[in-house]
Amino acid sequence: MSNSLKDIQEHGQSVWYDNVSRGLIESGELQRLIDLGVTGLTSNPTIFQKAITGSNDYDSAFATLVSDGKNTDEIYESLAIHDIKAAADLLRPVYDATGGVDGYASLEVNPHLAHDTDGTVVEGMRLFAELDRPNVMIKVPATPEGMPAVRRLIGEGINVNVTLLFSLEAYRDARHAYMAGLEDLKGTGGDLARVASVASFFVSRVDTVVDSLLGDKGAGLAGRAAVANARLAYRDFQREFGSPRFAALQAAGARVQRPLWASTGVKNPAYSDVLYVESLIGEYTVNTMPEATLLAFVDHGKAADTIVRDVDGAARLLDDVAATGVSMDEVTSGLLSNGVKLFSDSFDELMADIEREGGL
């Protein structure tokens, strides 16, 4: 294998792995990936549903929890927390070596809390305490109700991964929630240097929807909207975290909230299998890759500073998309709703499987 993950790091980008399972951890595979250059891990309800129902790795732990009289929610949470703790422990040397920049494992709040600010805050605080690791992040969906929850969790000194970001407007709200949370924490005498956050900006799903809407009208536009959208997000990141408002926080020890490119697996086989990696490399960014994308990039990916290329062209491209009648606002709004539903459905399927298998 090539050393292209280390090549990416030289351009200021971290590679995280968008997957978790008991087998991945206990087989030594996650450690092998860390040795290869992976510096973090993300999970979501769909990933846990596939991991728990798609293997026998959890049978022993599951049987013990059932015999202990645990209910469905307790069984799921016990299995998930065990995996995230174990992943965080394997990543702890990365966290220590990078001074807390990298080495995080992320766990998402119950997706049914996506529109419940107070519920998200309570669950986020409880999960963070249960995980009891400095190098874990609580994932909070970027719904209108999720943004104030992000602020409150950051204000409590809890690391947050803001997920399901599709639009530039929602990303703006995520940055502002992070900064407001830091200001709250500073006001109560908290240690800003101990708090970390990423903003998970989704990529490939944007092209999937935009391409379907463009149809024959999109000559030369297909497969380009997602990268353009992400490059404009990075432009906004640079502006916001270069502002006087953040400079005051940085002086008190605050870290930037790094953009994390999510949904970077290519859905259209006509496109390069490393399209959403090679096109979005740059300083202070993270790319969380599913297995196929990670292996493809290690095999034949090329690292270069690409995220800042032709930002004006990215803006023009989205104008051209709009001129065909495709509304990015409608696309991104729909993707957020569908993303919340997808995770909620996966969560419900997993709960039903646990209930059925456990005879609960």
N, C-alpha and C positions, 0 to 999 in steps of 0.2 A: 504493500500500500504506500501511496505517496504521503507526504507530510503536509498536505494542503490545509489542514485545520490550523496548524501552526502558522502557515502563510497568511491565513485570514487574520489571525491574532496580530500579526505585524502591521496590519492595516487598521487596527483599533476595534475589530469586531470580535465578539465572543460567540462561540458555537454551543448552543444548548441542545438537549435531546428531547424531542416531543414524544415521550413514551415512558411508561413505567409498568413493571410487573414484578411479582415475587421471583419468578424465574430469572429475569434480567439481573436482579440483584444477587441472588444466591448462586447463580452459575459463574459469577465473576465477569459476565459480559459488560456490565456497567463500569466496572473498574477498568476493563480493557479499553472502553471508549474514553474514559477519563484520561488514561495513559496516552491515548491517541490525540487528545486535545479538547475533548468535550468538557465544558466548565460549568454546566448547569443542567437542570431537568425540569420539564413542565409536564403537568398532567391535566386531565379534565374528566368529566363524568363518562364520556364516551370511551376514553382510554381505559378507565377503571372497569367499565362494563365488559369490554373485550378481554381484559386481563383476567378478571375473576371468573367469568362464565366460559372463557375460551381455553381453559387449561385445568389441570388437576393440582396446580401448585398450591392452591389454598385449601385443599380438602381437609388436611389435618387441623389447621387453625380454625376452619369453619366448624368442624365437628366439636372441637373443644368449646367454642363460643356457644354453640347450640346447647351442649350439655350443661354449660354454666347458666343457662336460662336467659341469655341475651336476646333482646328483640331485634327486629330487622334493621332498624337504624343503627343500633349499637354494634351489630355484626359488621355492617358496611364500614362504619367509622373506624372500628378497631382494625380491620384489614387495611384500609386506606392509610390510616395514620402510621401503622407499622411500616408500610412500604416507604412513605415519605420520610419518616425518621431514618430508616436504613439508607435511603438514597442521600439524605442530607449528611449523614455520618461519613459516607464514602466521599462526598464532595467537601467535607470540612477542611482537608488540607489545602484545597484550592481557595476556599474562603480565607483561610489564615494567610496563605502566601500572597494573595492579592489585596490584603487589607480590607476585606469585605466588599470588594467590587464584584467578585464572581463567587461561584460555588453554591448557588441557591437551588433548592427544590421547591416547587410550587404546588399547593393544594387549593382546590376551588371550594367556595362555600356552596351549600345546597342551591342548585340552580332555580329552585322554586322561590328563592328569596330575591330574585333579580329585580323585583319591583317593590321591595320592602327594605327601606333604608335602615330602620331600627333593627330589624331582624338580621340584616347583613352585618351590622356592627357587632351585635351580641355574638353571633356565630363566629365572626372573624376573630374577635378577641378570645373566645373560648378555644377555637382550633389552634390559634397561635400559642396559647398557654399549654394546651395538650401536647403540641409538637415539641415545645420546650427546646428549641434550637435557634441560635441567632441567624442561621443561614437557611431559613424557610421563608417563603412568601405566601400570603393569602391572596388568592385570585378573586377579584370582584368584577362582575360584568359592567360594561360601560353604558348602562341604561341611565336615564335621567335620575332615577332613584339611587343608582349605584354611586354616582359622583359625590354626593354629600357623605356617603358611607366611606368612600376613599379618604376624604378629608379628615373625617373623625378617626379612622384607623391610623392614618399617618400621624395625626395629632396625639395618639396614644403610644407612638413609638413602634408601630407594627409595620413590617415590610409588606408592601402591596404590589401585586401584579394586576394592573388594570387590563382586563381582557375584553375580547369582542369589539375592538375598535375598528371601524371601517371608514368613517368620515373624518374630514379635517376638522369639522366643528366639534365632534365628540372628542377628538384628540386634544383640541384646545381646552375643552372642559376638564380633561384628565390632567393636563399640565397645571391648570389653575387649581384643581382640587389638591394636587400634590403640594404645590407651593403654599396654599392656604393652610394645609395641614402642618407643614413645616413651621409656618409662622405661629400657629397655635402651640406647637410643641416648644418652640423657642420661648414663647410667652410664659410657659409654665416651668421653664428652667430645664427642659429636656435636652438630651444629647443628640443633636442633629446628625452627627457623624455615624451614629449607630443605626440609622434608618436608610433603607434602600427601596427603590421602586423601579419597575419597568412598565412601559406602556405597550401592550401587545396589539400591534397594528396588523390586521389580517390582509393577506395579499391575493392568493390564487382564487379565492371565492369571488373576488371582484371581477376578474376576467371571465370567469365562468358565466356570471350573470350578464355582464356588459356584452360579451361576444354573442350571447343568445339573443339579446335585444337588437344588436346592430344588424344581424343578418346580412343581407346583400348590400345594405347601405354603408357597411363599415370597411370598404376597401382600404387597406393599409392601416386600419385602426385596431383590428383584432389582436388580442394578446398583448396589448400595450397599455391599457388603462390602469391596470393594477400597479405596475412599476411606476408609472407617472404619478399616481395617487400617493404612493409611498415616498417618492422623491420630494413631493411637495410637503409631505408630513415632516420629512427630515429638515427641509428648509425652515419650517415653522419651529422645529426643535432648536435649531441653531439660533434663531432669533430670540426665542423665549429664554433659553438658558444662557444667552449672552446679554440679558437685560439687566438694568440696575436693580430691579426687584430681586432677581435671583443672586446677583452679586452680593447683596446684603446677607442673604441666607448662606451663600457659599463661604463668606467670611466667618460665619459661625459654625462651619464644618459640614454644611449640607453637600450631598452628592447630587449630580444631575439624575433626572429620571430618564433612563436610557430607552430609546425606541427599540422594541423587540419585534422583529418581523415574524409573524405567525402565519400558519396556513401556507407554508412554502413548498409543499409537495405539488408537483405539476399535475393538473387534472386532464389537460388536453395532450394526448400523445403526439400531436403534431409539433408541440413546442419542445425546446431543449429541456431535459430532465433536471437541469441546474439553473434554469432561467431565473427563478426567484431567489437564488443565492448569488450568482455571479453579478446580477444587476443591482444589488442592494448592499454592497460592502462599503463600510466607512467607519470613521472614528465614533466611539461612544454608542455603538449599536450592538444588538444581539440578534442572531438568527436561530430560532428553535426549529430543528429539522426532524421530520419523521425518518424512520430507518432507511427507506429506499432513497430518499434525497440525500441523507448523510453519506451513505455508501457510494452513491453516484458522484458526489462532490469529491470524496476522498479518491475515487478512481480516476476522474478526469476533469475535475473542476479547476478553474484558474482564478487566482485572487488578484484583485486590483481595486483601486479606489474608484468605485463606480457610482455611489449613491449621489455624488454631487455633479454628475455629468448632465449637462444640458437641462438644467432646472427650468429655464424659460421655455424650452421645447416641451417639457412635461406639462406646463400650464397651457400651452397652445394645443397640445394633444387633447387635453380634457375639454377645451373649448370646442375642438372639432367633434368630439364625441357628443357634446351637448347640441351642436348644430344639426346632428342627425335626428334629434328628438329624444335621445336617451338622457334621462335625468339622473345624475349621480346621487342627488339627495334621495330620490326614490329607491335607487339601487342599494345604497348603504343603509337606509332605514329598514328596507326589507331584509337585508342580510343580518342586521342586528336582531330583528324579531325571529328570524329563522334560526339564528345561532342559539338564542336562548331556548327556543323550542327543541332544537336538536339535543342539547345537553339535558334538558328536562326529560325528554322522552327516553334518553339513554339511562338516566338516573332511575326513572320509573321502571324500566325493563329490568334493571339490575335489582331493584328492590323486590320486584315480583319473583325474579329467579331465586333470590335469597329466601324469600318467604316460602316458595314452593319446595326448594331443596331442603330447607330446615324443618319443614312440616309445621311452620309457624302460623 
